[in-house]
Amino acid sequence: MMYKIEYDFENTYLLLLDGDELFNKMPTYSQRYRAKPRLENWVAPKASFFASENYEGDGEQIPDITTWALGNIVLSPKAYQAFKDLLAPSGEFLPFIISDDTYYMFNTLFVIPEEGVDRSQAIEVVNTGVHMGQDRVLFREPALAGKHFFKTPTNKLTFSYVTESFKNLYDDNHLSGLTFERTYLK
């Protein structure tokens, strides 16, 4: 089983990154995702959390894992400890400073190769006139080569996908901040 992950905006606070600080520290930074390494030029920006207009929870609910910048995840110190070994083969960890803690954005470098994608049942997704890629895509597990976190060119690299091992680790550590939508293996 595979899952597309998204931010649980109804039950946890939203990550807010100060764009001015980001661009002052890294003037050449672009949010455009290209599956390229960024750690060498990364300077840890400050960020915070806030209750978005879609938040339905009571009181402050800071997520253990959230998303930012085209589906990249941001891990709390607790989540980083739980996931660093599982995720390391698929990308790199970029630090953020939130309050006095170091959080990490996971920059996904592994994009499942085309031979790992089955588009036989795919449908085109258009949202308000913008082509968002394809849905109902199947993935071939052998193409993952032991990786548990990936992106796919079928949706323009905007979402992240995880294996059952990732979801089990998330559940076993009682983490918050993500929703999991099933997708299937072929």
Secondary structure, DSSP 8 states (H G I E B T S, - for coil): -EEEEEE-TTTS-EEEE-HHHHHHH-TT------S---GGG----EEEEE--TT--SSS----SEEEETTTEEEE-HHHHHHHHHHHGGGEEEEEEEETTEEEEEEEE--B--GGGEE-TT-EEEEETTEEEEEES-EE-GGGGTT-SEEB-GGGTT-SEEEEHHHHHHHHHTT--SEEEEEE-B-
